[in-house]
Amino acid sequence: MEQDILEIIRNGENSLVEFKEASVSPQTLAEEIVAFANGRGGSIYLGVSDAGTILGIDATRKAELETAVMNVCRNNIRPPLIPLYEAIRMGDRWIARITISEGIEKPYQTVQGKYLVRAGTTKRLTSREELLRLFQNARAFHLDDYPIPGSRPEHLDMTKISHYFRDIYDLNLDQMEGTERERLLINACILGRIQVKTCATVTGLIFFSASGQPFSPLERFLHQACIQFVAYEDDDMAAILDRLDVCRACPEAIDDVVQKLRINWKTPSRVAGLRREELPFPAEIFRELIVNGVIHRDYSISSAIQIRMFPDRVEVATPGRLVNTVTVERMRAGISVLRNPILVKFMQHYRYADQLGRGIPMILRRIEKLGGLALDLIAEEERFVAVLKRL
């Protein structure tokens, strides 16, 4: 272990490693731990200078120092957390390593009210957008019922809304007075209020945005909800074969993208016995991947769902990291946590989704049944990518 630690110290501080002298103040230590817990975790080495010199800690203070660290985590951080503390002998000296896992109760803050994140070798206060994402990923609140400033009820397609309530709830909006209809749409999270102004919500625009020229209300007020499709000739991405920016309401937008995929799909084949069979276009698989992107993405990030088509694969990149506690392995097992529960409800009413976490397992079963395809799921720092590959 000593050689491994020496190698880490020689490499210096980075986004996962921080050096502190044993005399670090409780407030500074709490800030460092909060920054790691709000990110992907990391390790703090006590008894090591910023320059990587092993200063050590007094052997008689080892137990006392561990108690002090645990008290900081209990009393100086909200919510409290429990790190892993290790005392490590390095030659004739001792150092301590505090290992902080990615927090499952984000966002964390110091008792002074500071929300911090790790940025390279330093910590910094969170921006408004970062703090918003931390709260949303922690499921402390969700954005899908958030009213959009500047939007108005007129930016929604009332005919489509009327059909929705008639088909799902057997309600006739045309027979309601204006105030009663508005109250119903607010309760359904299609409209919301900012002070005294009534606005369309994120859900309202995503499902019921009216059409418009040259820009639809969805593109004007919630441009990140658009879906970008690009088909490339090869991996160099120099030659574009086809492109479509879809900025209309769901679920029609999903159908538009699936149709573009169908047009550009080069039908593969397989040999069955003495015959060559063409593999069918996997429309349901593509639709499910896009639906997952729409209902699970992070709408606080100002970038669209990006679908890139190559000769041997299709990539569906969704903005936002996975919600707390969700991993690729848990997704494959059918375990999901809803970031946008209201969007899921509407997509379910349109029969494009369910709430049972069966999306990815269902896709995997269909891939196995079809043959000739494989699915890679990649969780990156601020996006999730599903890659459907031809074999």
Secondary structure as UniProt FT lines:
FT   HELIX           2..11
FT   TURN            15..16
FT   STRAND          17..20
FT   TURN            22..23
FT   HELIX           26..37
FT   TURN            38..40
FT   STRAND          42..46
FT   TURN            50..51
FT   HELIX           59..61
FT   HELIX           62..75
FT   STRAND          77..78
FT   STRAND          84..90
FT   TURN            91..92
FT   STRAND          93..100
FT   STRAND          109..110
FT   TURN            111..112
FT   STRAND          116..119
FT   TURN            120..121
FT   STRAND          122..125
FT   HELIX           128..137
FT   TURN            138..139
FT   TURN            144..145
FT   TURN            149..150
FT   HELIX           153..155
FT   HELIX           158..169
FT   HELIX           173..175
FT   HELIX           178..187
FT   TURN            188..189
FT   STRAND          191..194
FT   TURN            195..196
FT   STRAND          197..201
FT   HELIX           202..208
FT   HELIX           217..221
FT   HELIX           223..225
FT   STRAND          227..232
FT   TURN            235..236
FT   STRAND          240..246
FT   TURN            250..251
FT   HELIX           252..264
FT   STRAND          269..272
FT   TURN            273..274
FT   STRAND          275..278
FT   HELIX           283..296
FT   TURN            299..300
FT   STRAND          305..310
FT   TURN            311..312
FT   STRAND          313..319
FT   TURN            324..325
FT   HELIX           328..332
FT   TURN            333..334
FT   HELIX           341..349
FT   TURN            350..351
FT   HELIX           359..370
FT   STRAND          373..379
FT   STRAND          383..390
//
